[in-house]
Amino acid sequence: MVTIHRAYGFRFVIFSNDHSPAHVHVFGQGGEARIALEGPGGITLDWVAGISRGDVRKLMQEVQREQERLIAMWRTIHER
């Protein structure tokens, strides 16, 4: 598990033994979510538990801003 980004009190994590498609797990404030970084639907919220709608909206915007860097990190971790 590698924390690759932090924002709004949340940690954005990529698991080194995880599966495609590229995605991040987000942990914080008692909840977690998984956000897909690319694909036919673009950036999508795969699932969420215990995070408010307002925070999910902020997290999705943060992933949009950081998408290229997050995908590059995914590739670095998974294409060793």
C-alpha positions in Angstrom: 0.0 0.0 0.0 1.5 3.3 -1.1 0.0 6.7 -0.1 0.4 8.8 -3.2 -1.6 11.9 -2.4 -3.3 13.7 0.4 -6.1 16.2 0.3 -9.0 17.4 2.5 -7.9 15.0 5.3 -8.0 12.0 3.0 -5.2 9.6 1.9 -5.2 8.4 -1.8 -3.7 4.9 -1.9 -2.6 2.5 -4.5 -2.1 -1.2 -3.5 0.9 -2.7 -5.1 -0.8 -6.1 -5.6 -4.1 -4.6 -6.9 -5.8 -5.3 -10.2 -6.6 -3.2 -13.3 -8.2 -0.9 -14.3 -6.2 1.9 -12.7 -7.8 3.2 -9.6 -7.2 4.7 -6.2 -8.5 3.9 -2.8 -9.3 6.9 -0.7 -9.4 6.7 3.2 -10.3 9.2 5.7 -12.8 10.6 8.2 -14.1 7.1 9.0 -14.8 6.2 5.4 -13.4 4.9 2.2 -14.0 5.0 -1.5 -12.6 3.5 -4.7 -12.2 5.8 -7.7 -11.4 4.6 -11.2 -8.8 6.8 -13.0 -9.6 6.0 -16.6 -11.8 3.8 -18.8 -14.8 4.2 -21.1 -16.6 6.3 -18.5 -13.6 8.4 -17.6 -13.1 9.0 -13.9 -15.8 7.1 -12.0 -16.7 6.4 -8.4 -16.7 2.6 -8.1 -18.0 2.6 -4.5 -18.1 4.6 -1.4 -18.8 3.9 2.3 -18.9 6.5 5.1 -18.0 9.6 3.2 -20.4 12.4 2.7 -21.7 13.5 -0.7 -19.9 16.8 -0.3 -16.6 15.2 0.4 -17.1 12.7 -2.5 -17.6 15.7 -4.8 -14.4 17.3 -3.5 -12.5 14.0 -3.9 -13.8 13.5 -7.5 -12.6 17.0 -8.3 -9.3 16.4 -6.8 -8.8 13.2 -8.8 -9.8 15.1 -12.0 -7.1 17.8 -11.2 -4.5 15.1 -10.4 -5.5 12.4 -12.9 -2.4 12.4 -15.1 -0.1 12.2 -12.1 -2.2 9.5 -10.4 -2.2 7.4 -13.6 1.5 7.8 -13.9 1.9 6.6 -10.3 -0.3 3.6 -10.9 1.8 2.7 -13.9 5.0 3.1 -12.0 3.8 0.8 -9.2 2.3 -1.8 -11.4 4.7 -2.0 -14.3 7.8 -2.9 -12.4 
